[in-house]
Each structure stands twice: as structure tokens, then as C-alpha cells.
């Protein structure tokens, strides 16, 4: 819940979060009858000689309408932290019900407050009751109305980020292809058409890579196409994701410690459908085709095997070197399908992928690679909390995906640049030589610890930076 208020007198047991911008700003606390002792204490904090003057203080207030006061001051010149990191650290120490007193950077503060305090409580008896109000000491109704409209947009972005986190954290049986299709159909989309290719159509169209990845499961696969055409003369961008319900590695089965948490293997696709929902009503100048390949991989006598050679939708043959390289198979068929059906300017593939990207970039950066410099530069320059870094991509790596007894192999040994090699493999399915970008977000979408606005487990990484990207294209 988010609400803008201009008085605190009607509040009960409120927790007030005061953004202190400079020493003179302390005077604003007098308007809400904060005691002289607290005001003097805050003034003293400014007089203390420290290398890092930023501080976060908590005070207990003996008043009916204010229970606690939290004061946050950030000194950009002297601080060793970023503003986002400092605010995240401050907000997470506060109660769930909070009134924020501030006049500047309201949108950013609200975003950090909500994202920092997120909690996945679906399976807990006690649910989170997050309630944030913005206290503005203004009487200008037009200005307050303007702020409310801006905050509505921020809140919609936050809701979609939360929904993405929620979906990733759910247990596997609750996010099978059938249930996800039902969820997508439930969205009230105004400008986006939904097209579903079910198992019969997948089989009929010879989407063999997608079908073989599915074969060991009872839950049928699907290819979901989301089409948003706003101007037939404008460029069309194709975005391709994979929704693997649970990644067992098939016959090349994982050891138990690597099997845990594979329910998050569909994190990119979860982020995608909520980004699409976020963008549906926005004024975009580009056309977007989203393709999501949904499949559940299990282990049975029907599972595809190492050494199998499978003919893809574009009729290129692929030898299965390792059955854990399933995601590039389902992405490959989806890429070929939209390449054939639409005249695309670029194809962008996104997936939760490799340990190699983790080792190269850690948990805080997603890897990007390809030949569309415009899109990659926009992602590198984006000013959201979500950060990207560029990895190698060239003809040498693409050449290493070719094979002796088939056109391609789904795993290339000896090159070691694994994240880049997966991008190289997928580039073979830009069948009309479309521009290509591949994004690897495996370890940004699912963390083991809290950092900035990102919680442990699912983070919802990508919703904001991709929303910004589409608005810039």
C-alpha cells in the first residue's frame, strides 16, 4: 500500500522516516512537535568530526501519533557507500508500516523503500503487511496530485517486480506450463496479442528441439508468442526466453547440492511476462515480439540422451553432447520460429544460464554479448539498480559450435568461455541474419544474500532496466 498525505495528526502509532538533507533541514521536524532534546542530538551529529558523516538514527517518541522516529542523512561527498546502498541498509531496519517525510527524490526513495523491505511470505503463517505513506508538508493540491500520478507508475513497476519474485520463489508444481499459460491469459492486456502454440502444433510444425526437451514429462510443452505491433513501419524486436520448470539435467543428472533451487531456472521468463505487463500501456515507438518456450524436464525412459542428433525447426542438426544444455535447444527453436514468422530487426535472447557468468561477473552484473552494439550500449549505460557487463562474442567462438557429424553441437569443449559459447551457439538460429544480443542473468536473478534492493532468492532483476530499454529504442 502507498499513499500521499499532508498531515500526520490523524495517524496512530506511526513510524516516521525523516530524510535529512542538510543541517538546516532539521527545522522541519519542529512542525511535527519533535522534542528539543532530539533536535539538539541531531545538530550534535553534524558537529562530530568523522571521515564518513552519513548516519542513521532511531528515536523513541512519547506521543500518541508517533511511536518511533528514524532519521537518515547521507553525505555524498564523504560517504564510501552509494546512496542506494545506504538507503537500502536504512530502510531494512525500519518497521513494515512507515511514513516517509521528504520533498526531494520521492520516486527513487519510494522505490528503494518498497524493494528493500520485500519479503516472500507465501508459505509463512504470518504475512507481511507493508504500508508506506509519503508525508508532504505542502498545501498545493496540484503539486500533490502530480506526485501521486508519478508514484502510481512507480508502484506499478514495483508490483510487477514483486510478482516476478513471487513466481520464481513458488514451488515447481505451481508453475507448470499449463498454469503459466493460464496466468498469462488472465492479464488484462490492451495492446498485446497472445498466441499459444500447444503440443499438437509444436509437433506438427517440427519444433523438434523443444519437443525433445519435454519428452520425459507428463506436462505438455508450449510456445507462447506475445505480439505488440504499434507501427508497421517501425523496427520489430524479437525477445526469446525459456521457461524450464525445474532443471534436473535429464540423464546427465545433477548431484544433489546442484539440484537444489533449480525451481528458479525459469526466472528470466517470469521477469519477462511481468515486464511485458508493465509495458503494455506505455507509449512505445517500437514493435515487440516476445517468445517464451515452456517445457518441464524430467527423467524417464522417454528422455532424450547424450549422442542423440536432433533436427531443429530450421532443419539444422544438433548433436546432444550434454542434456543439461537444454535451454539453448528450446531457445533455438523459438528463435527460428519468430525469425520465419516476422521481419525482425534484432533477436535478443535472455536466460538464467551459466556458472561461467557468475565466475566472471559475480552476483551483481548480468553478462551481455552479441553484435547489436546499440542495445548493448544502452544496457551498459542504464541508470537502474540492475547492472550489465559485456563479454566476448566473435566468429571464432561461433566456428567452435560447428561439428563433424552434425551441423552443430549443443556443448563445445575446449574453449572455456562458456557464457560466450552459449551466445555463439544461439546465433546460428538468427536465420535471416538478424542483429543479435544474448543476456545471461543467472546469478543476478537469484541471490543467496541481501544486497541493495535485491533480496535473497528471486530478485526480479530486469523488469526496470528492460522497461527503460524499450522506452529508449
Long-range contacts (C-beta under 8 A, 24 or more apart in sequence): 1-130, 1-131, 1-132, 2-110, 2-114, 2-132, 2-133, 2-134, 2-151, 2-155, 3-132, 3-133, 3-134, 4-133, 4-134, 4-136, 4-144, 4-147, 4-148, 4-151, 5-99, 5-133, 5-134, 5-135, 5-136, 6-135, 6-136, 6-137, 6-138, 6-139, 6-144, 7-135, 8-32, 8-65, 8-66, 8-99, 8-135, 9-65, 10-65, 11-65, 11-66, 11-99, 12-64, 12-65, 13-65, 13-67, 14-65, 14-66, 14-67, 14-97, 14-99, 15-66, 15-67, 15-68, 15-70, 15-94, 15-95, 15-97, 15-98, 15-99, 16-61, 16-66, 16-68, 16-69, 16-70, 16-98, 16-99, 16-101, 16-135, 17-70, 17-72, 17-91, 17-94, 17-98, 17-99, 17-100, 17-101, 17-113, 18-69, 18-70, 18-71, 18-72, 18-101, 18-102, 19-72, 19-100, 19-101, 19-102, 19-104, 19-105, 19-109, 20-71, 20-72, 20-73, 21-73, 21-104, 28-101, 28-137, 29-69, 31-137, 32-66, 32-101, 33-63, 34-61, 34-69, 35-61, 38-69, 42-71, 45-73, 50-78, 51-78, 52-78, 52-79, 52-80, 53-78, 53-79, 54-78, 54-79, 54-81, 54-86, 56-86, 56-89, 56-90, 56-93, 58-93, 68-95, 70-94, 84-112, 84-385, 84-452, 84-453, 85-452, 87-112, 87-113, 87-116, 88-112, 88-115, 88-116, 88-452, 88-453, 91-116, 91-117, 92-116, 92-117, 92-450, 96-128, 96-129, 96-130, 96-131, 97-129, 97-130, 97-131, 97-132, 98-131, 98-132, 98-133, 99-132, 99-133, 99-134, 99-135, 100-132, 100-133, 100-134, 100-135, 101-135, 101-137, 102-134, 102-135, 103-136, 103-137, 106-134, 106-147, 106-150, 106-151, 107-150, 107-151, 107-154, 110-134, 110-151, 110-154, 110-155, 110-158, 111-154, 111-157, 111-158, 111-453, 112-453, 114-155, 114-158, 114-162, 115-158, 115-161, 115-385, 115-453, 115-454, 116-452, 116-453, 118-162, 118-165, 118-455, 119-455, 120-165, 120-166, 120-169, 120-455, 120-457, 120-458, 122-166, 122-169, 122-170, 156-278, 157-278, 157-463, 157-464, 157-467, 160-274, 160-275, 160-277, 160-278, 160-460, 160-463, 161-274, 161-460, 161-463, 161-464, 162-460, 163-274, 164-267, 164-270, 164-271, 164-274, 164-458, 164-460, 164-463, 165-455, 165-457, 165-458, 165-459, 165-460, 166-458, 167-270, 167-274, 167-458, 168-263, 168-264, 168-266, 168-267, 168-270, 168-445, 168-446, 168-457, 168-458, 168-460, 169-264, 169-457, 169-458, 170-263, 171-263, 172-245, 172-246, 172-263, 175-245, 175-263, 175-266, 176-219, 176-245, 176-296, 177-219, 177-220, 177-221, 177-222, 177-243, 177-245, 177-294, 177-295, 177-296, 178-219, 178-220, 178-222, 180-224, 180-243, 180-269, 180-273, 180-294, 181-222, 181-224, 181-294, 183-273, 184-224, 184-226, 184-273, 187-273, 187-277, 187-280, 189-276, 189-277, 189-280, 190-280, 190-281, 191-228, 191-230, 191-280, 191-281, 192-226, 192-227, 192-228, 192-276, 192-280, 193-226, 193-227, 193-228, 194-224, 194-225, 194-226, 194-227, 195-224, 195-225, 195-226, 195-227, 196-222, 196-223, 196-224, 196-225, 197-222, 197-223, 197-224, 197-225, 197-337, 198-222, 205-313, 205-337, 206-311, 206-313, 207-313, 207-333, 207-337, 208-310, 208-311, 208-312, 208-313, 208-333, 209-310, 209-312, 209-313, 209-318, 209-329, 209-330, 209-332, 209-333, 210-293, 210-295, 210-329, 210-330, 210-333, 210-334, 212-304, 212-308, 212-310, 212-329, 213-244, 213-295, 213-297, 213-304, 213-326, 213-329, 213-330, 214-295, 214-296, 214-297, 215-302, 215-303, 215-304, 216-250, 216-297, 216-298, 216-299, 216-300, 216-302, 216-303, 216-304, 217-245, 217-295, 217-296, 217-297, 217-298, 217-300, 218-298, 219-245, 219-296, 221-293, 221-294, 221-295, 221-296, 222-294, 223-291, 223-292, 223-293, 223-294, 223-333, 223-334, 223-337, 224-290, 224-291, 224-292, 224-294, 225-289, 225-290, 225-291, 225-338, 226-273, 226-276, 226-288, 226-289, 226-290, 226-291, 226-292, 227-288, 227-289, 227-290, 228-276, 228-279, 228-280, 228-284, 228-287, 228-288, 228-289, 228-290, 229-287, 230-284, 230-285, 230-286, 230-287, 231-285, 231-287, 232-287, 234-285, 234-286, 234-287, 235-286, 235-287, 235-345, 235-346, 235-473, 236-286, 236-287, 236-288, 236-289, 236-342, 236-343, 236-344, 236-345, 237-286, 237-287, 237-288, 237-289, 237-344, 237-345, 237-346, 237-348, 237-473, 238-289, 238-291, 238-335, 238-338, 238-339, 238-342, 238-344, 238-346, 238-347, 238-348, 238-434, 239-272, 239-288, 239-289, 239-290, 239-291, 239-347, 239-348, 239-349, 239-350, 240-290, 240-291, 240-292, 240-293, 240-331, 240-334, 240-335, 240-338, 240-347, 240-348, 240-349, 240-350, 241-268, 241-269, 241-272, 241-290, 241-291, 241-292, 241-293, 241-331, 241-349, 241-350, 241-351, 242-266, 242-268, 242-269, 242-292, 242-293, 242-295, 242-327, 242-330, 242-331, 242-334, 242-351, 243-269, 243-270, 243-292, 243-293, 243-294, 243-295, 244-295, 244-296, 244-297, 244-326, 244-327, 244-330, 245-294, 245-295, 245-296, 245-297, 246-296, 246-297, 247-297, 247-324, 247-326, 248-297, 248-298, 248-299, 249-323, 249-324, 250-297, 250-298, 250-299, 250-303, 250-304, 250-323, 250-324, 250-326, 251-299, 251-303, 251-304, 251-305, 251-306, 251-323, 252-306, 252-322, 252-323, 252-324, 253-299, 254-324, 261-446, 264-352, 264-445, 264-446, 264-457, 264-458, 265-327, 265-352, 266-352, 267-352, 267-441, 267-445, 267-446, 267-458, 268-350, 268-351, 268-352, 268-441, 268-445, 268-462, 269-294, 270-458, 271-445, 271-460, 271-461, 271-462, 271-463, 271-466, 272-350, 272-462, 274-460, 274-463, 275-462, 275-463, 275-466, 275-467, 278-463, 278-467, 279-467, 279-470, 282-467, 282-470, 282-471, 284-470, 284-471, 284-473, 285-473, 286-470, 286-473, 288-470, 289-338, 289-342, 289-344, 291-334, 291-335, 291-337, 291-338, 292-334, 293-330, 293-331, 293-333, 293-334, 295-326, 295-330, 297-326, 309-405, 309-406, 312-336, 312-429, 313-337, 313-340, 314-339, 314-340, 314-429, 314-431, 316-407, 316-408, 316-428, 316-429, 317-406, 317-407, 317-408, 318-406, 318-407, 318-408, 318-409, 318-410, 319-403, 319-405, 319-406, 319-408, 319-409, 319-410, 320-410, 321-409, 321-410, 321-411, 321-412, 321-413, 322-410, 322-411, 325-410, 325-411, 325-422, 327-351, 327-353, 328-410, 328-422, 328-425, 328-426, 329-410, 331-426, 331-429, 332-425, 332-426, 332-428, 332-429, 333-429, 335-426, 335-429, 335-430, 335-431, 336-429, 336-431, 339-429, 339-430, 339-431, 339-432, 339-434, 340-431, 343-432, 344-432, 344-434, 345-434, 345-435, 346-372, 346-375, 346-434, 346-435, 346-436, 346-437, 347-430, 347-434, 347-435, 347-436, 347-437, 348-372, 348-375, 348-436, 348-437, 348-438, 348-439, 349-423, 349-426, 349-436, 349-437, 349-438, 349-439, 350-438, 350-439, 350-441, 350-462, 351-439, 351-440, 351-441, 351-442, 352-440, 352-441, 352-442, 352-445, 352-446, 353-419, 353-422, 353-440, 353-441, 353-442, 354-418, 354-419, 354-422, 354-440, 354-442, 355-418, 355-442, 356-416, 356-417, 356-418, 356-419, 357-391, 357-418, 357-419, 357-440, 357-442, 357-443, 358-442, 358-443, 360-391, 360-419, 361-389, 361-443, 362-443, 363-443, 363-444, 363-447, 363-448, 363-449, 363-451, 364-444, 364-451, 365-389, 365-444, 366-439, 366-440, 366-441, 366-444, 366-461, 366-462, 367-391, 367-419, 367-439, 367-440, 367-441, 368-437, 368-438, 368-439, 368-440, 369-393, 369-419, 369-420, 369-423, 369-437, 369-438, 369-440, 370-423, 370-427, 370-435, 370-436, 370-437, 370-438, 371-435, 371-436, 371-437, 372-435, 372-436, 372-437, 375-435, 375-437, 375-469, 375-473, 376-437, 378-469, 378-472, 378-473, 379-439, 379-465, 379-469, 382-465, 382-468, 382-469, 383-468, 384-464, 384-465, 384-468, 385-452, 385-453, 385-454, 385-464, 386-444, 386-461, 386-462, 386-464, 386-465, 388-439, 388-465, 391-417, 391-419, 391-420, 391-423, 391-440, 392-417, 392-420, 393-420, 393-423, 393-424, 393-427, 393-438, 397-421, 397-423, 397-424, 398-424, 398-427, 398-428, 400-424, 401-425, 401-428
